[in-house]
C-alpha cells in the first residue's frame, strides 16, 4: 500500500530547498509518494545544462540581493520569489504518474473557478499564458516532477533578470518573457498564497487518497556535502570557456547553444548548453565537435546526428 506524504519547507533559501529535494529523492522508499512544497526568496533557477551568463543578468542579480541556483533537472530558466510556490512529486519509477500529478495542480487551481490548460509537455496555462512550468528528473528507478506556480510574482523583476533566447521568443510570437506568463492574482485578485497551499493539499488528498503524514522542515536533515553542492560556485556557474563563436539552433528537443573557441578555423574548445527537458550528457556531443574544422553546416549536422539517438 502506498504511503502518501506531504513535506512543507519553512526555509526560503534556494540551496537548502534544492538540497532537501535531492535528499528526499535519494531516500524515498518504493512504497512512498512524496509531495514537497517549497518557496525561494528572489532566486534564478537554471536548468542542469544551462549557462547562467547567457540566461540571466548576473550583474543585476548580484547587485539586487538575488541568488542563482542550478537544479538537477533539465529545462529552462525560471525566476522565483515569495509570490511563487514550488512543488515536487517524488516517487519510484513504477509509481510515477504524470497525469495524476498534473491533475493535482489543475484541480487546486480550478477550485478558484479558473480554467487551466496544458501546453506542450511542461506548461500549464490560463488564457494561453503560462503560470506553471514543469521539469523532470529520473535516476536509479526513482523520478521527480517539479514545477512553479506563479501567484503574485514580481513580473518587472522577472523581466529585468531573465534573458530568454531570441529564438525561443520568436518561436512563440512574443517580444518578452513578461508577456508570456501570468500570475493567478491577475485572474482572481482574491487568491492568496495560503489559499493555494490549502487547495494543493486538498487536491493531493482527492487524487492520491489518504495522507500518511504532513510535516514541516527547515532542512536539518540535509547533510553538509549535499548543501555545499548547491552552494558551490562550480556547480552553479559551471566552466564557461572563452569563445568567439556562438551558434544557436532550435531542435525537436529544445534550443541548443554551442559556444566555441575557434583558432585557425579549428574548434579548440566547445561547450554545449540546452533548455531541453531530456536527460542528455552533452559532453559526448562536445567530443564530436572539438577539433573539427569550423563550418556552420557541418557543426549543425553533427548536432542533428547526435540528437537522432534521443528520438
C-alpha positions in Angstrom: 0.0 0.0 0.0 1.3 3.5 -0.9 2.2 5.9 1.8 1.3 9.4 0.7 3.5 12.0 2.4 3.4 15.8 2.3 6.6 17.8 3.2 6.5 21.6 3.5 9.7 23.5 3.7 9.8 26.5 6.0 13.1 27.7 4.5 13.3 30.2 1.7 16.9 29.5 0.9 17.2 28.0 -2.6 20.3 26.0 -1.8 18.7 24.4 1.2 15.4 23.7 -0.6 17.1 22.2 -3.7 19.4 20.1 -1.4 16.2 19.0 0.5 14.6 18.0 -2.7 17.6 15.8 -3.6 17.7 14.4 -0.1 14.0 13.3 -0.4 14.8 11.9 -3.8 17.8 9.9 -2.6 15.9 8.5 0.4 12.4 7.8 -0.9 11.1 4.3 -0.3 9.5 2.2 -3.0 6.0 2.5 -1.5 6.1 6.3 -0.9 4.7 9.2 -2.9 6.1 12.5 -1.5 4.6 15.9 -2.3 7.1 18.5 -1.4 6.1 22.2 -1.3 8.7 25.0 -1.1 9.4 28.7 -1.8 12.6 30.6 -2.6 13.4 34.2 -1.9 14.5 36.1 -5.1 16.3 33.4 -7.0 17.0 32.5 -10.6 17.0 28.7 -11.0 18.7 27.4 -14.2 18.4 24.0 -15.8 21.1 21.4 -15.5 22.6 22.1 -18.9 22.3 25.9 -19.0 24.8 28.8 -18.8 23.8 31.5 -16.3 25.7 34.2 -18.1 23.5 33.6 -21.2 20.2 33.0 -19.4 20.2 35.9 -16.9 21.7 39.2 -16.0 24.3 38.0 -13.5 25.5 41.5 -12.5 21.9 42.7 -11.9 21.2 39.7 -9.8 24.3 40.1 -7.6 23.6 43.8 -7.2 20.0 43.3 -6.1 20.1 40.7 -3.4 19.0 37.8 -5.5 20.7 34.4 -5.9 21.4 32.0 -8.8 20.9 28.2 -8.3 21.2 25.2 -10.6 18.8 22.3 -10.3 19.2 18.6 -11.2 16.6 18.6 -13.9 16.8 20.0 -17.4 14.6 22.6 -19.0 14.7 26.4 -19.0 15.5 29.1 -16.5 12.9 30.4 -14.1 12.6 33.2 -11.6 11.4 32.5 -8.0 10.3 35.0 -5.4 7.8 34.7 -2.5 4.9 35.3 -4.9 5.8 31.9 -6.4 5.1 28.4 -4.9 7.2 25.4 -6.0 6.1 21.8 -5.8 7.9 18.4 -6.3 6.4 15.0 -6.7 8.9 12.3 -5.8 8.1 8.6 -6.5 9.6 5.3 -7.5 9.6 4.8 -11.3 6.7 2.4 -11.1 4.5 4.8 -9.1 5.3 7.8 -11.3 2.1 9.0 -12.9 2.4 12.4 -14.7 -1.3 12.6 -15.4 -2.2 12.2 -11.7 0.4 14.7 -10.7 -0.7 17.3 -13.1 -4.3 16.6 -12.1 -3.4 17.6 -8.5 -2.2 21.0 -9.7 -5.1 21.6 -12.1 -7.7 20.7 -9.5 -6.1 23.0 -7.0 -6.2 26.0 -9.4 -9.6 25.1 -10.8 -11.1 25.4 -7.3 -10.7 29.1 -7.8 -13.1 29.0 -10.8 -10.3 29.2 -13.3 -9.9 27.1 -16.5 -6.5 25.5 -16.8 -5.0 24.1 -20.0 -1.9 22.0 -20.6 0.5 23.3 -23.2 3.2 21.0 -24.5 5.0 18.7 -22.2 5.8 21.1 -19.4 3.5 24.1 -19.1 0.1 24.9 -17.5 -1.7 27.9 -18.9 -4.6 30.2 -18.3 -5.8 32.3 -21.4 -2.7 30.9 -23.3 -0.3 32.4 -20.7 1.9 30.2 -18.5 1.5 30.2 -14.8 3.2 26.9 -14.1 6.3 25.4 -15.8 7.4 21.9 -15.1 10.6 19.8 -15.4 11.6 16.2 -14.7 14.4 14.0 -13.4 15.0 10.3 -13.1 17.8 8.1 -11.8 18.1 4.6 -10.3 14.4 3.7 -10.6 13.3 7.0 -8.9 11.7 10.0 -10.5 10.7 13.5 -9.6 8.5 16.1 -11.3 8.7 19.6 -10.1 7.4 23.0 -11.1 6.4 26.5 -10.3 3.0 28.2 -9.6 3.0 31.9 -10.2 0.6 33.5 -7.7 1.9 37.1 -7.3 5.5 37.1 -8.8 7.2 40.5 -9.4 7.0 40.4 -13.2 9.0 43.6 -13.6 11.9 42.0 -11.7 11.4 38.8 -13.7 11.8 40.7 -16.9 14.8 42.6 -15.6 16.6 39.4 -14.6 15.9 36.8 -17.3 17.4 37.0 -20.8 15.5 34.4 -22.8 16.7 33.3 -26.2 15.5 35.4 -29.1 14.9 32.1 -31.0 12.6 31.0 -28.2 10.7 34.3 -28.1 10.3 34.4 -31.8 9.0 30.8 -31.9 6.3 31.8 -29.5 5.4 35.1 -31.3 6.2 37.3 -28.3 8.7 40.0 -27.5 9.5 39.5 -23.8 9.3 36.8 -21.1 6.9 39.0 -19.1 4.3 38.9 -21.9 4.0 35.1 -21.9 3.4 34.5 -18.2 0.5 35.3 -15.9 0.0 35.5 -12.1 -3.0 33.8 -10.6 -3.9 37.1 -8.9 -4.2 38.6 -12.3 -7.1 36.1 -13.0 -8.6 36.4 -9.5 -7.4 39.1 -7.2 -8.8 37.3 -4.1 -6.3 34.4 -4.5 -3.7 34.2 -1.7 -0.6 32.1 -1.2 -2.3 30.3 1.7 -5.3 29.5 -0.4 -3.1 27.9 -3.0 -1.3 25.9 -0.3 -4.6 24.7 1.1 -6.0 23.8 -2.3 -2.9 21.8 -3.2 -3.1 19.7 -0.1 -6.8 19.1 -0.6 -6.3 18.2 -4.3 -3.4 15.8 -3.4 -5.7 14.0 -1.0 -8.5 13.9 -3.6 -6.2 12.4 -6.3 -4.0 10.2 -4.2 -6.2 9.3 -1.2 -5.4 9.3 2.5 -2.2 11.1 3.5 0.1 9.2 5.8 1.8 12.3 7.2 2.2 16.0 6.8 5.4 17.5 8.1 7.3 20.8 8.0 11.1 21.0 7.6 13.8 23.7 7.8 16.2 21.3 6.1 18.1 20.0 9.1 18.1 16.5 7.5 20.4 17.8 4.8 24.0 17.0 5.5 26.8 19.4 4.7 28.1 17.9 1.5 24.7 18.0 -0.2 24.1 21.6 0.9 27.6 22.6 -0.2 27.0 21.0 -3.6 24.2 23.5 -4.4 26.2 26.5 -3.0 29.3 25.5 -4.9 30.4 28.1 -7.5 31.5 25.4 -9.9 28.0 23.7 -9.7 26.1 27.0 -10.1 28.2 28.7 -12.8 29.9 25.8 -14.5 33.0 26.2 -16.6 32.3 28.5 -19.5 35.3 28.7 -21.9 36.4 31.8 -23.7 34.6 31.7 -27.0 34.5 33.7 -30.2 31.6 31.9 -31.9 28.1 31.5 -30.5 25.9 29.1 -32.6 22.3 28.6 -31.6 19.7 26.4 -33.2 16.2 25.2 -32.4 15.7 21.4 -32.3 12.9 19.0 -31.6 14.1 18.6 -28.0 14.7 22.3 -27.3 17.2 25.1 -28.1 20.8 24.1 -28.4 23.5 26.7 -27.9 27.2 26.0 -28.8 30.0 28.2 -27.6 33.2 27.6 -29.5 36.7 28.9 -29.4 37.9 28.9 -33.0 41.6 29.3 -33.9 43.0 28.7 -37.4 39.5 27.7 -38.4 39.5 24.7 -36.0 37.3 24.2 -32.9 39.7 24.3 -30.0 37.2 24.4 -27.1 33.5 23.9 -27.0 30.6 23.9 -24.5 27.0 22.9 -25.3 24.1 24.3 -23.4 20.4 23.5 -23.8 17.0 24.0 -22.2 15.9 20.5 -23.2 13.9 18.6 -20.7 15.6 15.4 -21.9 18.4 14.0 -19.6 21.3 14.2 -22.0 25.0 14.3 -21.4 26.2 16.9 -23.8 29.8 16.2 -23.1 29.5 13.4 -25.7 28.4 16.0 -28.3 31.2 18.3 -27.3 33.7 15.5 -28.0 32.2 15.1 -31.5 32.6 18.8 -32.3 36.0 19.7 -30.8 38.9 19.6 -33.2 36.5 19.8 -36.2 37.3 22.3 -38.9 34.8 25.1 -38.3 31.9 25.0 -40.8 28.5 26.0 -39.6 26.6 23.4 -41.7 28.9 20.6 -40.6 28.6 21.6 -36.9 24.9 21.6 -37.2 24.9 18.2 -39.0 26.9 16.8 -36.1 24.3 18.2 -33.6 21.4 16.7 -35.5 23.2 13.3 -35.9 23.9 13.2 -32.2 20.3 14.0 -31.3 18.9 11.2 -33.5 19.7 8.7 -30.8 17.3 10.5 -28.4 14.2 10.4 -30.5 
